[in-house]
Amino acid sequence: MHRLHALLASLVVFCSAALAAAADRPNILFIMSDDHAYQAISAYGSNRNQTPNIDRLAKEGMRFDRAFVTNSICGPSRAVIQTGKYSHLNGFPDNSARAWFNRAQQTAPKLLQAAGYNTAVVGKWHLNSDPAGFDDWHILQGQGPYYNPPMKTPGGVVRHEGYTTDIITDVALEWLKNKRDKSKSFFLMYQHKAPHRNWQPPPRLLDKYKDVKIAEPETLFDDYSGREKPAAENQMSVAKHLTADDLKISTPAGMNAEQAAIFSKAYEKENAELKAALLTPKQQTQWNYQRFVKDYLRCVDAVDENVGRVLDYLDESGLAKDTVVIYTSDQGWYLGEHGWFDKRWMYEESFRTPLLIRWPGQTKAGSTSDKMVMNLDLAETFLDIAGVKVPEDMQGKSIVPILAGQETPDWRKSVYYHYYEFPQPHHVHPHRGVRTDRYKLIHFYTIDAWELFDLEKDPHELKSVYRDPQYAPVLADMKAELTRLMAHYKDDGTTVATFDNPDQPPPMPKAKKAKDKAK
């Protein structure tokens, strides 16, 4: 009997210790905006705007200066973050109408949930199938509007009134304050729609930047003469492809009467002046640039304000010291560089994404890293932070050693990229490629066109040296590395099935298809 009592006592102690350990693991707050260019974050040296709240994460944590994506487009990037696998293995290579994330597959949230974390996702999901691996979710339907969003939950659709960036934050804070299981560590994915096209600012910021001239990028009038034909065939130019809704020549739909009146009034004087002006093509491009970038920055500013609200709550509640906060975007974005808006290309501005991580007690405040990290590494990093074993079939690497300031001499020296979606939207040819510290090789494989850039001599990627005989040894090495990475990541040109049930593709109403084409 004594032995039985002793055994039971030991079990109680063991279980109590296990539960305590689960509760003592760091919380993880993952913040992701949509299409947030690193050029529009003051911690990255922006000459266009200030982001004081996002900058707090850089000042109190680590800024990654070479963070890249595997496939620069919204849904596929999100699928990579969920799975830690490239698009060809997670089955979500593009944003086409038939893209449907297979929620039955292994994901980091599922593994965290199974390990005892309280998991939730709030905001933009954009993977079509419902979230899996989350105890709670409150998500936009598809891309979601900037105003008055209906949001999907396990209990049905909830209709909200107001500005979407603020509402997503309200929902996230409500979960943190009142809905989560406070006996467990939490994993919260807090994900914004902004600053995605078509850049509708909140009423309070409509006049910001009104009398300011935003700096133009050096390559706004790029003529693409130094590259192969895909760059010149783009359909994302500031000069030609911004719509009346993009430029607020017309008032976007989805607002109530009061919101629409405030919105229209903010633009009417400038629009009247534009109508009366006789602009040259160059002047029209410059006008388009100022209009779209100012609206983009106003949307970024709303995100920054709301990130500040959440960081303030972590401080006030005492959660900050036990919470790893990660800020990133689903990819980079062109703020007029190469004359473009949008993303998709392996050129640096869309290939590279912001990444800021604060981990109190582990990561040195104000530190930076030039290691080549990827969104492919985020799933593994979530698991490693939580002390959960990383599955062998995930393809990234945990960046916890970098965050801890450890030496990582065996860290990757090159990164692999593969973009699929063609011809629409934006007519960006499918391509794959490899980037090293100094060089970048891109293969537009459907037309067998190649580009090679020396990033040290040509940081803006204006002139391919693919045919320059002086670079023949470099080219041979880069082609060999591309072949090696394709084999390493098991990319043989095929992609696994893209839906839960291929026999019953998800319904896609005509309005949704039209919206997708405008992305």
N, C-alpha and C positions, 0 to 999 in steps of 0.2 A: 504494500500500500504506500509505504514511504517513497519507494522508487517511482510509483505511478504519479504521486503528487509532485515529485521532483521533475519528472518528465513533462507533466502538464505545465509546471511553472517555467520550465525552459522554453516550451513552445510559446507560451504567452510572451516571454521576454523576446524571443526571436521574431514573432509576428509584430510586436510593438516596435522593435528596432527596424524591421523592414518597412513598416508604414511610416515611421519617422523619417527613414532615409528617402522614401518616395516623396514625402512632403518637403524635405530639405533640399531636393534637387532644384537647380535654378529654374525660375520661370523663363519662358521664351516669348518675347513679343516681336513678331515679324511684321514690319511695316513696309508695304510695297505700293508705290504709286505707278501710274500707267504712262509710259512715254516720257519720263522725267529725265531730260538730258543732264549729264554731269556738268555741262557748260552753264546750266541754270541753277547751280548751287554755289553759294559764296565760299563754302569750305573747299571747293575745287577751283577757286579763283575766278568766279564769274565776273565779267565786266558788264553784266546786264541787270543783275538783281542781287538782293540780299535775302538769305534764308537763315535767320538767327536761331530758330528752334532746331532745324535739321543740323545746323552747325554745332549745336550742343553735343551731339553724338560724336562728332569729330574731335571736339575739344576734350571730351571726357572718355574717349575710346580710341578706336583705330580707323583711319581712312585708308581704303584700298585704292591705289592709283592705277592698277591694271586689273580690273575686274571685267570679264567678258561673258558673252552669252553664246549658247550653242546654235541658236536660230532666232534671229532678231525680229520677232513678231509675237503679239500678245498671248494668244492661247497656247501655242507651243512652248513658250517660255514658262508659262505657269505649269504645264504638264511636266517639264523637266524639273522644276522645283519640287513638285509633289513626289516624283519618282527617283530622282538622281540618275536618270537615264536619258540618252539622246532620243530625239524625236522618232527615229526609225525603230526604236525598241519600246517606246511608251505608246506608240500608235497615234500620236497627235502632231502631225508634221506641218499643218497649215490651219488657216481659219476658214476653210471652205465650208459650205453649207452642210456637208456630210461629216465634218470632223466632230467626233463624239468621244470624249475621254472614257476609257474603259475603267470604270470605278471598281471593278472586281480585282484589279491588279494591286500589287504591293505598293504602298505609299508610306512616306515618313509619318504623316499624321496617324495612320492606322497603327504603326509600330509604337508611337508615343502613347496613343490611347491604350494600347494593350499593356504598356509598361506602367500605367497608372496615372498618366497625365490627364488633366481636364482640358479638352481640346475644343476650339471654336474657330470659325472663320466668319468675318464680317466684311461686306463690301463687294468689290468686283471679283467674280469667280471666273466666268467666261470660258468654261469647259463643257457647257451644254448639259452633261449628265449632272445629277445632284451630287453634292459633296459626300465623300465617304471617309470615315475615320474621325469624324467630328461629333462631339456630344451635342453641339448646338451650332446652328448656322443661320445667317440672315444676309442674303446675298442679292445683288442686282440681277435682273433678268437680262441675260445677254450682256451687251455693252452697257446698258442702263443710260438714262438721261441725266442731264446736269441739274434738272429741277423736278421736284415732285415725284420721286422714284417709287414705283411699286417694287417691293422686295420679297423674295421667296424665302420661306422658313419651313421647317418640318411640319408645322401646323397649317400651312397655306400662305397665300400672298397677303402681305401687309402693305397698305398704301400710306405713303408719307407725303407731307406737304412741306416744302422748303428747299433748301439748297443741298444737293446730294453729298458734297464733301462734309458739310456740317452734320448731316443726318447719319452718315456712316460712323462718324466719331461719336455722336450721341449714343448710337447702338453699342459701339465697342465699350464705351465708358459704363453704360448700364450693365453690360455683361461683367465687366471687371468689378464693379461695385456691388452688384446685387444678384447676379444670376450664376456665377461660377461656383464650383464646389471648393470652398476655402480650405478644406482639409487636404487638398491636392495641389501640387505644382501645376501651373497652367502653360498651355501653348496656344497663343492667340495669333491668328493671321488677320491683320487689320489692313485692308487693301482698298486703295482709292481708285476711282475711275479717272480722276483728274491726273495730269493735264492732257488727256486724250483729245484728239480732234472731235468736235469743232470748237473747243475752247470757249466755253460760256462762263464768264466770271460771276461771282456773287454780287448782288446789288451794292454791297458796301465797298467793293473794290473797282467798280466800273470806271471811276474817274482817275484811278491810280495810273501813273505814267503819261497822263494826257498831254502834258507840256514838256515831256522828256523825249529826246531822240535816242533810241536804243542803238548801241554800236552795231554796225554791220560786220559780218564775218568777211575775212579777206577773200574768200572764194565764192561770194554771192553771185558773181558773174562768170563763174567757171564755164569754159566752152567745151570741155571734155576731150580736147584734141589729143591729150596724152594717154588716153585709155582706149580699150576696145569698145565696140558699138553699144553694149548694154547700157553704159552710163548715159550716153546721148539719147537712148530710146526711152528714158524714164518718163513716167507720167505722174510726177510728184513735184513739179517745179513751182516755185513761188511766183514766177512770171505768168504761168499759163494754167495751172491746175487747181488753184484755190477757188471754191465756189462762192456764190453770193451769201450763203449761210456761214461759211468759214469766215468771210470778211465782214459779216454783219451788215451787208447792204440790205439784207432782209432780216426780219426777226425770226430766230429759230422757233420751231413748234415746241409744245410741251409745257409752256408756262401758263399760269392763270392770268387773268386780265390785268391785275395789279402788277405782277412781275413783268409782263410783256410791256406795259406802259413805261415802267422805270427803265427797262432794258433799251427800248427804242429811243427814248429821250437821250440816253447817254451817247448815242452815235449820230443823232440826226444832224447836228451842225457840221461835223466832219464829212458826213455823207453828202450833204448839200454842197459843200465846198468842192468835194471830189467831182460831183456831177457837172459843176460849172467850169472845172479846170480842163485845160488842154494839155495833158501829160504826154511826154514822150514815152516810148516803151521802157526805157531805163527808169524814168521817174515813176511809172506805174508799178514796176517791180519793187522799187524802193518803198512806195506807198503800201503795197501789199505786204511787204516784209514788216514794216512798222505796225500795221494793223494786226496781223496774225501773231507776231511775237509779243506785243503788249497784252493781248488777250491770253496768250499762253502763260506769260509771267504772272498775270493776275490769278490764273488758276493755280499756279505753283504757290503763290503767296497764300492762297486759301488753304492749300495742303499744309504749308509750313505753320500757319496759325493753329491748325487742328492737331498737328504733331505736337506742338507746344502744349495744347490742352491735355493730351495724354501723358506727356512727360511730367507736367506739373502734378497730375494726379498720382503718378508713381512716386514722386517726391513726397507729396502731402500724406500719402497713405503709408509710407514706409516700405513700399514694395520695391523701390528703385534699387536698393542695395542687393536684392535677391533676384533681379530680373536682367537677363541679357536682352538688349534692344538692338534689332537689326533694321537698318533702313536701306532700301534698294529700289530699283525700278525694274519692270519686266524686260527692258532693254534700253538702249540709248535712243537718240532722236536728233534730227537735223533742224537746227535753228538757223536756216538759211545757208549753212555750209554746202558748197557745191550747187548752190541755187535751189536747195531742196527743203521740203518738210517731209515728215514720215520717217521710216526706219528701213529694215530689211537687208540692206547691203552689209557686206563684210568690211566696208570702209569704216574707219575708226569711230566716227561719231555715233553710229548705231550699233556697232559691234561691242563697244565698251559701255559699261553701265556704272552708275554710282553704287558704292557699297560702303556703309559706315556701320561700325559695330561697337557698342558699349557693353563691357562686361566688368562690373565693379569687382575689384579684388583680383582680377585675372589679367586684364588688358591695360597696359600703360596708357594713361591719359595723354592725348595729343600725339599719339604715335601714328606712323604711316607704314605702309607696306607696298613694295613694288613687285611682290610675287604675282605670277600669273594665276589668278583664281577665276572661277567660273560660277555661273548659276547652277551648273552641274554639281557643285560642291555643297550646296545649301542643305539638301536633305541629309547628307552624311554629317554635316556640322550640327544640325538640330539634334540628331541622334547622339552624337558624341558629347554634346553639352549635357544631355540628359543621362549619360551613362548607359545608353542602349547600344547593344552590339550592332554594328553596321553590316547589313547583308553583303555577301561577296559579289552578288550580281549588280549592285549599284556601281556606277561608272566614275563617280567623282571621288574627291578626297576631302576628308574633314580639314577645315582650316583652324581647328582648335589649337594645334601646336603654334601656328603663326600668331594667333591671338594671345597665347601665353608667352610670347617672346622667345620661343625656343628656336634653336638653329635647325633649319630644314634644308640641308645641302642636296637632298635627293628630290626636291620639289620639281614639278614639271618645268621644262624649258620651252615648251611649245603648246599651243592650243589649237583645237580643231573646230571647224565651223561648217554647217550645212543648212542652206536655205532652199525651200521647195516651191513656194506658191507662185504660180504663173498661169495665164498672162495677167489676170486681174486680181486684185486692184494694183495699179501703179506700174505694171509691166516691168518688173524686176526679174531678170532671167535667173533660173535656178543656178546655184553655184555652191561649191565647197572650197575649203581652203585651209591653210595653216599659217599661223603667225608665230614668229620667234621674237627674241628681244629686239632684233634689228630689222628683220625682213618679213614680208607678207606675200604669200603666193595665193592667187585666186584662180579657180578654174570654172568658167561658165560651161558646164559639161554638155549641155544639150546642143550647143553650137561650137563646141571645142575651141573656145577663146580663152586665152591665158593672160594674166597680168602679174607682174612681180614688182614690188615696191621696196625701195631702200628707205626705211622710216627715219633713219638718222639724217640722211641728206634731203629727204622729201617727206616731211611729216604730214603735209596736207594731201599726200597721195595724188599728185597731179600728173605724174609722168611714169608710166610703166617702163621698166628696164628689162622686160622679158626678152626682147630681141637684141639687147646690148651684149656683144661678145665678151666684154669685160666681166659680166656677171654669170658667165657660163658655169663656173664651179659652184657658185651660190645656187643657181637654178637647179643643178643636178642634186645638190644636197636637199633643197626644199622639196623637190618632187619625191625624193626618197622618203623624206619625213612625212609628206602627205600620204604616201602609200602605207607607211608604218602605222600612222594614226587611224587610217580607215580600217586596217586590220585589227588594231588594238581595240577600237570601239565597235567592232563587228558591223561596220557599215558597208554592206555589199550592194547597196542600191535598192534593196527591198525594204518595205515598211510593214510592220505587223498590222493586223486588222484594227480599224479605228473605232469600232463601236462595241458596246456591250453585246448587242444582238444584231449581226449583219443582216439578218432577214427582216428586221423591223427597224429601218433607219428612223431617226428622230424626226418628228414633224417640223417642217420649216416653212412658216407662212410667207407669202410673197413679200410682205412688208419687211420681214426680217432679212430676206435675201437682198432686197434693195439697200437696206441699211449696211449690210456687210460689204456691199460693193463700194460704199462710200468711205470705207476705212482707209 
